[in-house]
Amino acid sequence: MLSPEATFDALLIADSIQQKLGDAAEGEIHLFAYLACLLSIFEKWPASLWLYTFAGLQNGAPFSAELHNSIASCLNSGDLVAVAIPDTLRLTSVGCEKLTFMRGLGSLSPRTRYLEAACSTLRSLPVGLIRTAMGMEPGLRPAIIARSARSLLTGAALDQLYDHFDAVSKTVGNQARHLIIPASVWLSYLFDTARKTDRMLSGTEVQHG
């Protein structure tokens, strides 16, 4: 059974990316859906309230089976079309109508805040930077290190995520109510961490060489 939440998220994110960057790759839809879920956790939503799950792939990308199935269904129904490359997607006029209808559903409307905030990070941060930064997220980073897929938002990784968000909250103070601000601060921190890690690993490789 398809998840209405995943379908709504896929359409809204595809629309947002289309407006900001052009056509959306499926991986970008998964990336920003996961970021939106994390922003809901930042505002104290339980992870389970997102109503579908994510796994971290060995390349550090988030993936949701429910989201993937919803995207496939949207392609079959004509809400999305593949453009140029198989995994590049575009929202159609039919999809726009469905998205408008779904925006009016009370059960889905609370998600909009987090989805729009996640996509709005593209106004100030390049998508490549966001992708690199997210690779340092406490759940995704271990998937890269172990080179194996793993469930996200569980155990010690979730505890570490809460620690990150507590620090971000203290940093931004009252500005936290504008979600784009803590999102951008956190992503910038993760990207800086990624660069430092790369420099450290490069130095280690040189020494071993």
LOLUM-858453 format. One record per residue (C-alpha): residue number from 1; residue in one letter; x, y, z. Coordinates in Angstrom, 1 decimal. Example, Ala and Ser with C-alpha at 12.3 -4.5 7.8 and 13.67 -1.06 7.14 Angstrom:
BEGIN
{n=1&res=A&px=12.3&py=-4.5&pz=7.8} .
{n=2&res=S&px=13.7&py=-1.1&pz=7.1} .
***
This chain:
BEGIN
{n=1&res=M&px=0.0&py=0.0&pz=0.0} .
{n=2&res=L&px=1.4&py=3.4&pz=-1.0} .
{n=3&res=S&px=2.1&py=6.0&pz=1.6} .
{n=4&res=P&px=0.2&py=9.2&pz=1.1} .
{n=5&res=E&px=2.8&py=11.0&pz=3.1} .
{n=6&res=A&px=5.6&py=9.8&pz=0.8} .
{n=7&res=T&px=3.6&py=10.7&pz=-2.3} .
{n=8&res=F&px=2.9&py=14.2&pz=-1.0} .
{n=9&res=D&px=6.6&py=14.6&pz=-0.1} .
{n=10&res=A&px=7.8&py=13.4&pz=-3.5} .
{n=11&res=L&px=5.5&py=15.8&pz=-5.4} .
{n=12&res=L&px=6.3&py=18.8&pz=-3.2} .
{n=13&res=I&px=10.0&py=18.3&pz=-3.3} .
{n=14&res=A&px=10.0&py=17.7&pz=-7.1} .
{n=15&res=D&px=8.1&py=20.9&pz=-7.5} .
{n=16&res=S&px=10.5&py=22.9&pz=-5.2} .
{n=17&res=I&px=13.6&py=21.5&pz=-6.9} .
{n=18&res=Q&px=12.1&py=22.1&pz=-10.3} .
{n=19&res=Q&px=11.6&py=25.8&pz=-9.4} .
{n=20&res=K&px=15.1&py=26.3&pz=-8.0} .
{n=21&res=L&px=17.3&py=24.0&pz=-10.0} .
{n=22&res=G&px=15.4&py=22.5&pz=-12.9} .
{n=23&res=D&px=14.5&py=18.8&pz=-13.1} .
{n=24&res=A&px=15.1&py=16.7&pz=-10.0} .
{n=25&res=A&px=17.0&py=13.5&pz=-9.7} .
{n=26&res=E&px=15.3&py=10.8&pz=-7.6} .
{n=27&res=G&px=18.2&py=10.8&pz=-5.2} .
{n=28&res=E&px=17.7&py=14.5&pz=-4.5} .
{n=29&res=I&px=14.0&py=13.8&pz=-3.6} .
{n=30&res=H&px=15.2&py=11.2&pz=-1.0} .
{n=31&res=L&px=17.9&py=13.6&pz=0.2} .
{n=32&res=F&px=15.5&py=16.5&pz=0.9} .
{n=33&res=A&px=12.8&py=14.3&pz=2.3} .
{n=34&res=Y&px=15.3&py=13.0&pz=4.8} .
{n=35&res=L&px=16.5&py=16.5&pz=5.6} .
{n=36&res=A&px=12.8&py=17.5&pz=6.1} .
{n=37&res=C&px=12.4&py=14.6&pz=8.5} .
{n=38&res=L&px=15.4&py=15.7&pz=10.4} .
{n=39&res=L&px=14.0&py=19.2&pz=10.7} .
{n=40&res=S&px=10.8&py=17.8&pz=12.2} .
{n=41&res=I&px=13.0&py=16.0&pz=14.8} .
{n=42&res=F&px=14.7&py=19.4&pz=15.5} .
{n=43&res=E&px=11.3&py=20.7&pz=16.5} .
{n=44&res=K&px=10.7&py=17.7&pz=18.8} .
{n=45&res=W&px=8.6&py=15.5&pz=16.5} .
{n=46&res=P&px=9.3&py=11.8&pz=17.3} .
{n=47&res=A&px=11.0&py=10.1&pz=14.3} .
{n=48&res=S&px=8.1&py=7.7&pz=14.0} .
{n=49&res=L&px=5.7&py=10.6&pz=13.3} .
{n=50&res=W&px=7.2&py=11.0&pz=9.8} .
{n=51&res=L&px=5.3&py=7.8&pz=9.0} .
{n=52&res=Y&px=7.8&py=6.3&pz=6.6} .
{n=53&res=T&px=11.4&py=5.2&pz=7.2} .
{n=54&res=F&px=14.8&py=5.7&pz=5.8} .
{n=55&res=A&px=18.0&py=3.7&pz=5.3} .
{n=56&res=G&px=21.5&py=5.0&pz=4.8} .
{n=57&res=L&px=23.2&py=3.5&pz=1.7} .
{n=58&res=Q&px=26.9&py=2.7&pz=1.6} .
{n=59&res=N&px=27.6&py=5.8&pz=-0.5} .
{n=60&res=G&px=26.1&py=8.0&pz=2.3} .
{n=61&res=A&px=22.8&py=8.7&pz=0.5} .
{n=62&res=P&px=19.5&py=8.4&pz=2.4} .
{n=63&res=F&px=16.9&py=6.1&pz=0.8} .
{n=64&res=S&px=13.3&py=5.3&pz=1.5} .
{n=65&res=A&px=11.5&py=2.3&pz=0.0} .
{n=66&res=E&px=8.2&py=4.0&pz=0.6} .
{n=67&res=L&px=9.4&py=7.2&pz=-1.2} .
{n=68&res=H&px=10.8&py=5.1&pz=-4.1} .
{n=69&res=N&px=7.5&py=3.3&pz=-4.5} .
{n=70&res=S&px=5.6&py=6.5&pz=-4.5} .
{n=71&res=I&px=7.8&py=8.0&pz=-7.1} .
{n=72&res=A&px=7.3&py=4.9&pz=-9.3} .
{n=73&res=S&px=3.6&py=5.2&pz=-8.9} .
{n=74&res=C&px=3.7&py=9.0&pz=-9.8} .
{n=75&res=L&px=5.6&py=8.1&pz=-12.9} .
{n=76&res=N&px=3.0&py=5.5&pz=-13.8} .
{n=77&res=S&px=0.1&py=7.9&pz=-13.2} .
{n=78&res=G&px=1.7&py=10.8&pz=-15.1} .
{n=79&res=D&px=2.2&py=13.0&pz=-12.1} .
{n=80&res=L&px=5.9&py=12.9&pz=-12.8} .
{n=81&res=V&px=7.7&py=12.2&pz=-16.1} .
{n=82&res=A&px=11.3&py=11.1&pz=-16.7} .
{n=83&res=V&px=13.3&py=13.7&pz=-18.6} .
{n=84&res=A&px=16.5&py=13.2&pz=-20.5} .
{n=85&res=I&px=18.0&py=10.7&pz=-18.0} .
{n=86&res=P&px=15.9&py=7.9&pz=-16.4} .
{n=87&res=D&px=16.3&py=9.2&pz=-12.9} .
{n=88&res=T&px=15.7&py=12.9&pz=-13.8} .
{n=89&res=L&px=12.1&py=13.8&pz=-13.0} .
{n=90&res=R&px=9.7&py=16.6&pz=-13.8} .
{n=91&res=L&px=6.4&py=17.5&pz=-12.2} .
{n=92&res=T&px=3.6&py=17.6&pz=-14.8} .
{n=93&res=S&px=0.4&py=19.7&pz=-14.8} .
{n=94&res=V&px=-1.5&py=16.6&pz=-13.6} .
{n=95&res=G&px=1.0&py=16.3&pz=-10.7} .
{n=96&res=C&px=0.6&py=20.0&pz=-9.9} .
{n=97&res=E&px=-3.1&py=19.5&pz=-9.6} .
{n=98&res=K&px=-2.6&py=16.5&pz=-7.3} .
{n=99&res=L&px=-0.1&py=18.4&pz=-5.2} .
{n=100&res=T&px=-2.5&py=21.4&pz=-4.8} .
{n=101&res=F&px=-5.2&py=19.0&pz=-3.7} .
{n=102&res=M&px=-3.0&py=17.2&pz=-1.2} .
{n=103&res=R&px=-1.8&py=20.5&pz=0.3} .
{n=104&res=G&px=-5.3&py=21.1&pz=1.4} .
{n=105&res=L&px=-5.5&py=17.8&pz=3.4} .
{n=106&res=G&px=-5.2&py=18.4&pz=7.1} .
{n=107&res=S&px=-3.4&py=15.2&pz=7.7} .
{n=108&res=L&px=-0.5&py=16.3&pz=5.4} .
{n=109&res=S&px=-0.3&py=20.0&pz=6.0} .
{n=110&res=P&px=1.9&py=19.9&pz=9.1} .
{n=111&res=R&px=4.7&py=18.3&pz=7.0} .
{n=112&res=T&px=4.8&py=21.3&pz=4.6} .
{n=113&res=R&px=6.8&py=23.4&pz=7.0} .
{n=114&res=Y&px=9.6&py=20.9&pz=7.1} .
{n=115&res=L&px=9.6&py=20.1&pz=3.4} .
{n=116&res=E&px=9.7&py=23.7&pz=2.4} .
{n=117&res=A&px=12.4&py=24.6&pz=4.8} .
{n=118&res=A&px=14.5&py=21.7&pz=3.6} .
{n=119&res=C&px=14.2&py=22.7&pz=0.0} .
{n=120&res=S&px=14.7&py=26.4&pz=0.8} .
{n=121&res=T&px=18.3&py=25.6&pz=1.9} .
{n=122&res=L&px=18.9&py=25.6&pz=-1.9} .
{n=123&res=R&px=18.6&py=29.4&pz=-1.9} .
{n=124&res=S&px=21.8&py=29.8&pz=-0.1} .
{n=125&res=L&px=23.7&py=26.5&pz=-0.4} .
{n=126&res=P&px=24.6&py=24.5&pz=-3.5} .
{n=127&res=V&px=23.1&py=21.1&pz=-3.8} .
{n=128&res=G&px=26.5&py=19.5&pz=-3.9} .
{n=129&res=L&px=27.4&py=21.1&pz=-0.6} .
{n=130&res=I&px=24.2&py=19.9&pz=0.9} .
{n=131&res=R&px=24.9&py=16.4&pz=-0.3} .
{n=132&res=T&px=28.4&py=16.4&pz=1.1} .
{n=133&res=A&px=27.3&py=17.8&pz=4.4} .
{n=134&res=M&px=24.6&py=15.2&pz=4.8} .
{n=135&res=G&px=27.2&py=12.5&pz=4.4} .
{n=136&res=M&px=28.4&py=13.6&pz=7.8} .
{n=137&res=E&px=25.0&py=13.3&pz=9.5} .
{n=138&res=P&px=25.3&py=10.9&pz=12.5} .
{n=139&res=G&px=23.2&py=8.2&pz=10.9} .
{n=140&res=L&px=24.6&py=8.4&pz=7.3} .
{n=141&res=R&px=28.3&py=8.6&pz=8.3} .
{n=142&res=P&px=28.5&py=5.1&pz=9.8} .
{n=143&res=A&px=27.0&py=3.7&pz=6.6} .
{n=144&res=I&px=29.8&py=5.2&pz=4.6} .
{n=145&res=I&px=32.5&py=3.9&pz=7.1} .
{n=146&res=A&px=31.0&py=0.4&pz=7.2} .
{n=147&res=R&px=30.3&py=0.4&pz=3.5} .
{n=148&res=S&px=26.9&py=-1.2&pz=4.1} .
{n=149&res=A&px=23.3&py=-0.1&pz=4.3} .
{n=150&res=R&px=21.8&py=0.6&pz=7.7} .
{n=151&res=S&px=18.6&py=1.8&pz=9.2} .
{n=152&res=L&px=18.5&py=5.5&pz=10.1} .
{n=153&res=L&px=17.2&py=7.4&pz=13.1} .
{n=154&res=T&px=17.9&py=4.6&pz=15.6} .
{n=155&res=G&px=20.1&py=4.1&pz=18.7} .
{n=156&res=A&px=23.3&py=6.0&pz=19.3} .
{n=157&res=A&px=23.0&py=7.9&pz=15.9} .
{n=158&res=L&px=19.7&py=9.4&pz=17.0} .
{n=159&res=D&px=21.2&py=10.4&pz=20.4} .
{n=160&res=Q&px=24.1&py=12.1&pz=18.6} .
{n=161&res=L&px=21.6&py=13.9&pz=16.3} .
{n=162&res=Y&px=19.8&py=15.3&pz=19.4} .
{n=163&res=D&px=23.1&py=16.5&pz=20.7} .
{n=164&res=H&px=23.8&py=18.3&pz=17.4} .
{n=165&res=F&px=20.4&py=19.9&pz=17.4} .
{n=166&res=D&px=20.8&py=21.0&pz=21.1} .
{n=167&res=A&px=24.0&py=22.8&pz=20.1} .
{n=168&res=V&px=22.4&py=24.4&pz=17.0} .
{n=169&res=S&px=19.4&py=25.6&pz=19.1} .
{n=170&res=K&px=21.8&py=27.3&pz=21.6} .
{n=171&res=T&px=23.7&py=28.9&pz=18.6} .
{n=172&res=V&px=20.7&py=30.3&pz=16.8} .
{n=173&res=G&px=18.5&py=31.1&pz=19.8} .
{n=174&res=N&px=15.2&py=32.7&pz=18.9} .
{n=175&res=Q&px=16.0&py=32.5&pz=15.2} .
{n=176&res=A&px=15.3&py=28.7&pz=15.5} .
{n=177&res=R&px=11.7&py=29.4&pz=14.7} .
{n=178&res=H&px=12.8&py=30.3&pz=11.1} .
{n=179&res=L&px=13.8&py=26.7&pz=10.2} .
{n=180&res=I&px=16.0&py=27.8&pz=7.3} .
{n=181&res=I&px=18.4&py=29.4&pz=9.8} .
{n=182&res=P&px=19.1&py=26.3&pz=12.0} .
{n=183&res=A&px=19.1&py=24.1&pz=8.9} .
{n=184&res=S&px=21.7&py=26.3&pz=7.1} .
{n=185&res=V&px=23.9&py=26.5&pz=10.3} .
{n=186&res=W&px=23.8&py=22.8&pz=10.8} .
{n=187&res=L&px=24.5&py=21.9&pz=7.2} .
{n=188&res=S&px=27.4&py=24.4&pz=7.1} .
{n=189&res=Y&px=28.8&py=22.8&pz=10.3} .
{n=190&res=L&px=28.6&py=19.3&pz=8.7} .
{n=191&res=F&px=30.2&py=20.5&pz=5.5} .
{n=192&res=D&px=33.1&py=22.0&pz=7.5} .
{n=193&res=T&px=33.5&py=18.7&pz=9.3} .
{n=194&res=A&px=33.5&py=16.9&pz=6.0} .
{n=195&res=R&px=36.3&py=19.1&pz=4.7} .
{n=196&res=K&px=38.4&py=18.7&pz=7.8} .
{n=197&res=T&px=37.9&py=14.9&pz=7.7} .
{n=198&res=D&px=39.0&py=14.8&pz=4.0} .
{n=199&res=R&px=42.1&py=16.9&pz=4.8} .
{n=200&res=M&px=42.9&py=14.6&pz=7.7} .
{n=201&res=L&px=42.5&py=11.5&pz=5.6} .
{n=202&res=S&px=44.5&py=13.0&pz=2.7} .
{n=203&res=G&px=47.3&py=13.8&pz=5.2} .
{n=204&res=T&px=47.2&py=10.2&pz=6.5} .
{n=205&res=E&px=47.4&py=8.8&pz=3.0} .
{n=206&res=V&px=50.4&py=11.0&pz=2.2} .
{n=207&res=Q&px=52.2&py=9.9&pz=5.4} .
{n=208&res=H&px=51.6&py=6.2&pz=4.6} .
{n=209&res=G&px=52.7&py=6.8&pz=1.0} .
***
